[in-house]
Amino acid sequence: MHSPRRITYVASEKLAKTCSLLPSNRNRSTFVHALVTSLGLLRRNPSNGPVVNVLRPSPASRRDLTSYHDQSYVDALLADSPGPDQTSCREFGLEDDCAPFPALAEYVLGIAGASITAARELAEDRCDVAIFWDGGRHHAHKSQASGFCYVNDCVLALLVLRRAPPSSIFSLDPGNVRKKSRVMYLDLDVHYGDGVAAAFRGAGARGQVLTLSIHHAASGFFPPSEHAALPDPTSATFDPFTLSLPLHSGASCATFARVWPAVERILVAYAPDYIVLQCGVDGLAGDPVGAWNWALGGEGGLAWCVQRVLDSSAKVLLLGGGGYSVVNTARAWALLTSIACDIPLALETPIPNHAAFPLYAPSFTLDVPAGNVRNENTNDYLKKVDTIFESIAETLRNQLA
């Protein structure tokens, strides 16, 4: 019988209130933490699961932010009210979907600090799984906001883990002793994790960070990027440590079950010490984005995929991301919290009576069932994915040998 996982759940009432002011996700943070709490998942001594350490994060410092972001961009983010001038707004992408809002500086410092706090808990071996659902802002770039993301907390967490010691699992194998850790970033958001990929593409520390984004890709779909396409291992510019797995419209649980062996081939070949798993849920059916048919449960469902990652030998950081149906996002992340705690809840679990209860109508359960968008992921395309990722896995094995 394996030892219970050590879980750290990073949250505070103050941070939840600040995150709930984010214009793209108003009140979402409050909904998520209220449901997780009302389901009893944060009890310190559950009868049939591990002790969950609820950890109040510390805000990030300017130095934390500039470990990745440019100083001038950080200055603009943290400028006193009423905020940066219009020229700076345009220069740094602080307009349109990333317009400044009154709590912006507090939000940026809080999000960054919480993801760094969670990563340090893993790096310093105080937990096996760390959870921060308000993180996962994967579109922010080094000196520009993008796609509702002002700070790239994913990158900041990855930088912490890149400096962490390798897992003891590998240090016990005389034939596979590592001097530096390997960190894998896996992105399940329906949108391409362009900001994270850009941060590590062609990075100097070759092989220390591998990014893999599974996302929807179509003409006109955000974010526009040549790197969102299926990789070509024969190209002179191919980078086996910065990977994309695009899926077409209507991707379903069956689609994910079909491509997941390709994902696991990369995971096995790379053998990470740490995994940062971005659990954006805007690919679930019922989300306003409307691109996929993905469901919460069943083989190939979101919960199934996350369970497979948690079953690996790596320490795992679970981050949030997209999700624009507030109640479905709360359902999903509450279920994933229960899975991380080894006390998985049934999809039919009733929503407990709490302040937001009426908004979970009409089902009043945790389940987010599949949709009915036509699935454009053909058998031929999925075979192509499988072939390409088998080739990539072989390349990784050769380069890391």
N, C-alpha and C positions, 0 to 999 in steps of 0.2 A: 504494500500500500504506500503510495507516494505521500510525501509531506504536503500539508495544505499550502497553497500559494500565499505568499505574503503580499498583501494588496495595499497600495497607497492611493487614496482618492483625494485629489487636490481640488479644494473648493473653499470658498468662504462666502458668507452672506453679502459682504460688501462687494466682492468681485462679481457675484451673480447679479447684483443690482446694477453695477456698472456695465456688465456685458449685455444686460437686457435693454440698455439704451442704444445699442448698435442699430443704426437705421435699417439695415437689411434683415435683422433678426430680432426685432423688438419682442421683449419678454420671453424669448426662447430659453435663455439660461435659467430663469426662475421656474419655468415649466419643467425643465429637465430635472433639476435638483429636487423640486417638490415631489415629482413622481418617484424618483429613486429613493427618497427618504420615506415616502408614504408606503412603499413596498417593503420597508424594513431592511433594505440592503446594506445600510450603513451602521447597523447595530454592532457594537464592539465585540460582543461575544455570542454570535449566532450559534445555535445548537448543532448545526450540521455544515458548517463552513469555516473558513479562516477568519481571523480577526482582521477587520478593515481599519486601517489607520487613516482617519480623515485629517488631512494636513492643510493648515492655512498657509498659503504661499506668501513669499516676500515679493514686493514689487521689484522689477528689474532696475538696474542702474543704467546710466548713460553708457558706461563702459560695456555692460552686457549687450546693449543694443548695437554699439559700434563694433562689436566682435564680428558682425556681418554688415550691418547697414552703414551707409556713408554718413559722416558726421553732419553734413549740411542737411541731409534728409531727416535725421534724428532731430536736429534743431527745429526744423519746420513742424515735425509731429508734436514736439513738446513746447512749442511757442505759447506764450501767454495769450489769453483771450484778448481780442476776438479771433486770433488765429493768424496764420501766415497771409501775406498779401496775395493779391490775385496772380501776380507773376509767379510767385513761389508755388501757388496752388497748381498752376498749369505745369510747371517744371517737374513737380513731384507727383503728379497724378492725383492731387487732392481736389477732385471735382467730380461731377456726375455721380457714379456709383460709389465713389470714395470721397465724397465731400466731407470737410471737417464738421464735427459736431461738438457740443459743449464739453463732453466728458472724454474727448479724444486722448489727451495726454494720459489721463488716469487709466483709460482703457488699454492703451499701448503698453504702458509700464506693467499693468496687471496681467495681461495676457502673456507677455514675454516672460515676466517673472515666474508665473505659474508653470509654464512649460519647462523653463530652466530648473525650477524646483523639482518637478516630476523627474526630469532626466537625471538630476543629481542623486535622487533617492535610488535610482537604478544603478548609477555609476558607483555609488558608495555602498552598494550591496545591503541597503535597508529594506528592499522589497524585490519581488520578482515581476510584478505587474504594477505599473503606475497608470492612473487614469486622470485625464484632464479634458473634459468634454467641451470646454469653451475654447480650446485651442484648435490647431489644424488650419491656420490661415495661410494656405499654400500658394496663393497668387502674388503676394507682395514680393517685390524685387529689391535689389540692393539699394536703389535710390528712388523707388517709385511705388506708390500704392496702386493696387489693381484688384478688380473683382471682389469688392467688399473687404479686401485685406489690406491693412495698414502696416502690419509688422509680421515678418515671417517667423513665427514662433517655432515652426517645424525645423527650420534651418538652425535656429539658436539651440534647440534641443539636440539636434544631430551633432553640432559642434561640441557640445558637452560630452556626448557619448563617444565621439571620435577620440577624445582625450582620455577616456576611461580605460582602466585595465582590461585586458581580455578576460573572457569567461574562464572560470576554473575548470570547466569541462575540457577545454582545449589544452590547458596547462598540464593536465594529468596524462596527456598522450605524448610520450617522448618523440614520436614521429611527426607531431603536428603542433609543436610549441610555437606560440605566437608572441611577438614582441609588441604588436599593436592590435587593437580591437578592430573588428569589422562591424559596420553598422548598416543595416538594410532599411530603406524607407519604402514602404508599400502604401500606395494611395488608392483607395476604393471610391473616391468621389467621382461623380459623373463628369466633372470637368477635369481636364488635364492639369496635373500639378506642375505648371510651368515654372513658378518661382523657385521651387525646390530643385527641380532639374537644372535650371540655369545656374544655381549657386554651386553645383558640384560638377557640372559638365566640364571635362578637361582639367579638373582640379589637380593640384600638385601631388597630394597624398593619394596616389593611384591605388585603387583597390580598397581603401579604407571605408568609403561610403558607396553604396550601390542604391540607386533609385529606380523604382518600377511603378509606373502609373498605369492603372487600368481605368479607362475613361471612354466617354462617347466622343467620337470625332466625325464631324460632318461640315460641309461648306457653310460658313457663317456662324458656326457654333463657337462659343467662347471657351477658352482663349484661342485666337488664331495663331497657330505655330506650326512650322514645318516639322518640328520635333515631336508633334503629337501622333505622327504616322507610325505604322508598323516599321520597325527597324530593318535595315538591309545589312546583314552581316558581311556581305561582299564589298560594301562601300569603303572607300579609303577613309572616310570620316566616321565610320562606325565606332561607337563607344560602348563596350559591353557592360559598363558600370552606370549607364544612363539609359534606361529602357522604357519603352512605351508599348502598351497593349490596347490599341483602340478597338472598341466594339461599336457596331452599327445600331441603328434605331431598334427598339423593342427587345433589347437584351434581357434575358429571363434567367431564372434559377437554372434551367437546363443549360443555358449558354455558359454561365459561370462554372457549373459542374464540368462542362466540357473543356474549358480553358484552364481550370485550376491545376491539373497535372503539369501544365507548362509553367505555371507560377511556382509550383513546388520543386520542379527541376532546377529552377534558378536558386531557390532557397537552399536546396541541398548542395548544389555546386558551390555556392558562395559561403554557406555555413556561418551565418552572422552570430556575433556575440549578443547583439542588441537589435531589436526591430522596432522602428517607429511606424505604427499603423494608423494612417489617417482614415477615419471612419466616416467620411462624408456620406450622408444618407439621401442626397438629392436624386439618386438613381432609383430610389424605391418608388413603386407605383403610388400614384396619388400626390406625388410632389408636383408643384407648379411647373417645374422644368419640363416634365412630361416626356423624357427621352427614352426611358427604359420601362420594362415590366417587372423589375426585380422585386422579390418579396422578402420578408423578414425571416421566415422559417422554411424548412424543407431542405433537401439536398441541393446545394448550390445557392441557397439563400444567404443573406448577409450574415446571419448568426452562424451558419455552417462554415462560412469562409473564415470568420474571426476565430471560431473554435479551432480550426486547423492551424492557424497561426499560433494561438496560445498553446497548442500541443507540441510545438517545436521546442528545442532545447534552449532557445534564446530568451533573454529577458525582454519584456514587451512594454512599450509606451503606447497607450491607446489615446488618440486625440480625436476631437470632433472634426468639423468641417462644414460643408454645405448641408442644407436641409431647410426647406422653406415652407413645409407644413409643420407648424410648431408642435402639434400633438403627435404626429407620426415620428418626428425627431425624438421627442421625449420617450415614446414607446420603444423606439429602436435602441437608444442609448441606455435605457433602463434594463432592457433585456440583455444587452451586451455586458452591462455591469454584473448582472446575475451570473452570466457565463464565466466572466473573469474570476468571480468569487467561488466558482465550482458549486454553485447552487442554482443551476439554470431553471428559470421559470418557464412554465408552459405557455404557449401562445394564447391559450384560452384563459389565462389568468385574468380575473376581473380587475378593472382599475379601482383602486381603493377610494373611499370617500375622502376627498380633500378639496381645497378651494377651486381647483380647475376641473373637477369631476364632470360637470355638464358638457364641457367642450369635447369630451371623448365619445360623444354620441355618433352613430347609433349603436356601435358594437359594445362599447364600454369594456373592451378587452385589449390586451397588448398587441394582438396580431395586426400586421400590415400585409394584406394579401396581394397576390399578383394582379397586374392590370391586363389590358387586352390590346395594347399597341402591337401592330404587326411586327414580328421578329424578322429583321433583315439580315441576321447573321447566318449565312448559308453554311452548309456542310463543307463546301469547298473552301470557304474563307477560314473556317475553324481548323481545317486540316493544314492550311497554309500557316496559321498561327503556331500550330503544334510543331511543324517542321522547322520553322525559323527559331523557335525557342529551344528546341533540342540542339540546334547548331550553336546558339548562344551559350547554352549550358556547357557544351563541350569546350568552347572558347574560354569560358571562365575557369573550368577545371585545369586547362593547360596553362593559363596565365597565373593562376594561384598556386600551381604545384611547386 
